[in-house]
């Protein structure tokens, strides 16, 4: 019988402790001022926004490790906090490595971003490892994209690139992409397209040796 009383006493004590804890927790939350946190024009995923929210007190140091973030701005007004996250300019998306590649060669996993943002990245990197943007490509890509309708890009042997066009044709670029190559392509691509029936590729790898091939 004494054992039964002891068991009941322990049970009642546990319930009482739980009720006291709940009471003080609710009382604390009721007194604590609630803040509304707004992410302005955010391209980052909701899960990442929650992580940032949980680190507001040290947000500067917290965001330093995310190199794809160009800058951020936090403004407090009454009980609201506005957070603006500015991302670096994206270059391409690689579905094999599941990464976004930025123009400065920073990479970031796809799960950090909203689907709408990922869908806005038109260039697909089909390299086995995320592409490295060398100085040649960095300085000439805008010109190349104005000449060709580029859908995909591939980094070959860690030294040069293939461009896959919207019509499926491949442009094989040489290692050195310079003004001489760009001048030739600008002034001759329409002539090449008009007077040849190449369907697979235009091989410019030996352009500087005055040789091009097509098939």
PECORFEN-V279795 format. One record per residue. N is the residue number from 1. RES is the residue in one small letter. SS is DSSP state (~ for helix, > for strand, _ for the rest). PHI is phi as a letter, one per 20 degrees, with the letter a starting at -180 (999 if undefined). OMEGA is omega in whole degrees, -180 to 180 (* if undefined). Layout:
# PECORFEN-V279795
N|RES|SS|PHI|OMEGA ; N|RES|SS|PHI|OMEGA
This chain:
# PECORFEN-V279795
1|x|_|999|179 ; 2|x|~|f|179 ; 3|x|~|f|179 ; 4|x|~|f|179 ; 5|x|~|f|-180 ; 6|x|~|f|-180 ; 7|x|~|f|179 ; 8|x|~|f|-180 ; 9|x|~|f|179 ; 10|x|~|f|180 ; 11|x|~|f|-179 ; 12|x|~|f|178 ; 13|x|~|f|180 ; 14|x|~|f|179 ; 15|x|~|f|-180 ; 16|x|~|f|180 ; 17|x|~|f|180 ; 18|x|~|f|-180 ; 19|x|~|f|178 ; 20|x|~|f|179 ; 21|x|~|f|179 ; 22|x|~|f|-179 ; 23|x|~|f|-178 ; 24|x|~|f|178 ; 25|x|~|f|179 ; 26|x|~|f|180 ; 27|x|~|f|179 ; 28|x|~|f|-179 ; 29|x|~|f|180 ; 30|x|~|f|-179 ; 31|x|~|e|-177 ; 32|x|_|f|180 ; 33|x|_|f|180 ; 34|x|_|e|179 ; 35|x|_|d|176 ; 36|x|>|e|-178 ; 37|x|>|d|-179 ; 38|x|>|d|171 ; 39|x|>|e|-173 ; 40|x|_|e|177 ; 41|x|_|l|-172 ; 42|x|_|e|174 ; 43|x|_|d|-178 ; 44|x|>|e|-176 ; 45|x|_|f|-177 ; 46|x|~|g|180 ; 47|x|~|f|178 ; 48|x|~|f|176 ; 49|x|~|g|179 ; 50|x|~|f|179 ; 51|x|~|f|178 ; 52|x|~|f|179 ; 53|x|~|g|-179 ; 54|x|_|f|-179 ; 55|x|_|c|-177 ; 56|x|~|f|-176 ; 57|x|~|f|180 ; 58|x|~|c|-171 ; 59|x|~|f|-179 ; 60|x|~|f|179 ; 61|x|~|f|-179 ; 62|x|~|f|-176 ; 63|x|~|f|-179 ; 64|x|~|f|-177 ; 65|x|_|f|179 ; 66|x|_|e|-170 ; 67|x|_|f|179 ; 68|x|_|f|177 ; 69|x|>|e|-179 ; 70|x|>|f|-179 ; 71|x|>|a|176 ; 72|x|>|b|-180 ; 73|x|>|c|179 ; 74|x|>|c|179 ; 75|x|>|c|177 ; 76|x|>|d|178 ; 77|x|>|b|-175 ; 78|x|_|l|-179 ; 79|x|_|d|180 ; 80|x|>|d|176 ; 81|x|>|c|176 ; 82|x|>|d|180 ; 83|x|>|c|176 ; 84|x|>|d|179 ; 85|x|>|d|179 ; 86|x|>|d|-178 ; 87|x|>|e|173 ; 88|x|_|f|-177 ; 89|x|_|f|-179 ; 90|x|>|f|177 ; 91|x|>|d|-176 ; 92|x|>|b|178 ; 93|x|>|c|180 ; 94|x|>|d|-178 ; 95|x|_|f|178 ; 96|x|_|f|179 ; 97|x|_|e|-180 ; 98|x|_|l|-179 ; 99|x|>|c|166 ; 100|x|>|e|178 ; 101|x|>|d|-180 ; 102|x|>|d|-173 ; 103|x|_|g|180 ; 104|x|_|e|180 ; 105|x|_|m|169 ; 106|x|_|f|176 ; 107|x|>|c|179 ; 108|x|>|b|179 ; 109|x|>|f|-178 ; 110|x|~|f|-173 ; 111|x|~|f|176 ; 112|x|~|f|-169 ; 113|x|>|c|176 ; 114|x|_|f|-179 ; 115|x|~|g|-179 ; 116|x|~|f|179 ; 117|x|~|f|-180 ; 118|x|~|f|180 ; 119|x|~|f|-180 ; 120|x|_|e|179 ; 121|x|_|e|-171 ; 122|x|_|e|-176 ; 123|x|_|e|179 ; 124|x|>|d|176 ; 125|x|>|e|-178 ; 126|x|_|d|177 ; 127|x|_|f|178 ; 128|x|_|f|171 ; 129|x|_|d|-176 ; 130|x|_|g|-173 ; 131|x|_|g|170 ; 132|x|_|d|-178 ; 133|x|_|e|-179 ; 134|x|_|e|-176 ; 135|x|~|f|179 ; 136|x|~|f|-178 ; 137|x|~|f|-178 ; 138|x|~|f|-177 ; 139|x|~|e|-174 ; 140|x|~|c|-172 ; 141|x|~|f|-179 ; 142|x|~|f|178 ; 143|x|~|f|179 ; 144|x|~|f|-179 ; 145|x|~|f|176 ; 146|x|~|e|179 ; 147|x|~|e|-177 ; 148|x|_|d|172 ; 149|x|_|e|-172 ; 150|x|>|e|176 ; 151|x|>|d|-175 ; 152|x|>|c|178 ; 153|x|>|b|-180 ; 154|x|>|c|177 ; 155|x|>|e|-173 ; 156|x|>|d|173 ; 157|x|_|l|178 ; 158|x|_|l|-178 ; 159|x|_|b|-178 ; 160|x|>|b|-173 ; 161|x|>|c|166 ; 162|x|>|d|174 ; 163|x|>|d|176 ; 164|x|>|d|-175 ; 165|x|>|e|-178 ; 166|x|_|f|178 ; 167|x|_|e|177 ; 168|x|_|n|179 ; 169|x|_|f|-177 ; 170|x|>|d|173 ; 171|x|>|d|180 ; 172|x|>|e|-177 ; 173|x|_|e|174 ; 174|x|_|f|178 ; 175|x|_|f|-179 ; 176|x|_|e|177 ; 177|x|_|d|-174 ; 178|x|_|c|-177 ; 179|x|~|f|178 ; 180|x|~|f|178 ; 181|x|~|f|-179 ; 182|x|~|f|179 ; 183|x|~|f|180 ; 184|x|~|f|-178 ; 185|x|~|f|180 ; 186|x|~|g|-173 ; 187|x|~|e|-176 ; 188|x|~|c|-175 ; 189|x|~|f|178 ; 190|x|~|f|178 ; 191|x|~|f|179 ; 192|x|~|f|-180 ; 193|x|~|f|-176 ; 194|x|~|f|-170 ; 195|x|~|d|177 ; 196|x|_|c|-179 ; 197|x|_|d|-180 ; 198|x|_|f|-175 ; 199|x|_|d|-174 ; 200|x|_|d|-174 ; 201|x|>|b|169 ; 202|x|>|d|-173 ; 203|x|>|e|-180 ; 204|x|_|d|-174 ; 205|x|_|f|-180 ; 206|x|_|d|-178 ; 207|x|~|g|-177 ; 208|x|~|f|172 ; 209|x|~|d|177 ; 210|x|_|m|179 ; 211|x|_|c|171 ; 212|x|_|c|178 ; 213|x|>|c|175 ; 214|x|>|b|-178 ; 215|x|_|b|*
